[in-house]
Structure formats: structure tokens, C-alpha cells
Amino acid sequence: EVQLVESGGGSVQTGGSLRLSCVASEHTTCMVWFRQAPGKEREDGASADRDGSTTYVDSVKGRFTISLYNAKNTLYLQMNNLNADDTAVYSCAADSRRTGSDGTSCYRRDFMYSYWGQGTQVTVSS
């Protein structure tokens, strides 16, 4: 079973930056950062696959950068210009299943991911 270990969460002020890391014990094709804010459903913040493709939810585009360091099975999320709406528990997830007409896209829904990290809290205050 793949194990995921996250680090890098914390508290910052509006406009600040944080970098999250997620180390996987084994190779998987797709890795995703989900986030869940208080009282809201979990959403797919950003995803990356081994081929270098990335996706972002609209609310983080231009501020967050996801990167996957294949050699070390490590996923990063650089978060800049943070605001209160980014306050959430961020969870790393991984799976090797794909979707799409050509079978090359990573799933965007949390229930399609088999492996999860423990979650890390990100709190943004003004």
C-alpha cells in the first residue's frame, strides 16, 4: 500500500506564502492536493501526473504551483498570495488510475483516489 506523508502547513497572514510537500512511498501516476475548508466540501485544488500535466481549480490559478519530482516521488504545492479563502485542511492523494477519452487524464474527484496522506492545516489570517 502506498503511504503518503505531508508537511509544510501552518499559519500565515494574507498575502503570505507556504510550500506543502507530500512524499509517496511508491510510484503512482497521479498525485493531487485536495483541500477542505470548514463547512465546505472537499475540492481538488491542484493535480499533477508523471508526464508533467497539471490542473488547477480556478480559485488558485496564478497563485499556486504544483510540481511532481518523479525521482523522489515527491509532490509540492507552492502557494503564494494566500487569502482567507485558502484556509483549509490540505490533503495529498495518489492513484495510478486515469480517465479521459484517451485515458491520460488524472481524476479530479476525491472518491477516485485510493491513497491519502494525513492532511495538513493551512490557516490564513488578516
QUIHUTA-V21952 format. One line per field, one symbol per residue. psi: psi as a letter, one per 20 degrees, with the letter a starting at -180 (. if undefined). A space follows every 10 residues. Layout:
# QUIHUTA-V21952
psi: ???
This chain:
# QUIHUTA-V21952
psi: pppppqrira prrpiaqqpq qopqirpqgp pqoqqoqpjr qpqogqqqri iiqqqqqhii pihqpqqong hjlppqopor lqrhiiprpp ppqqqjqrar hjkjqqqiph iiphpqaiqp ppppq.
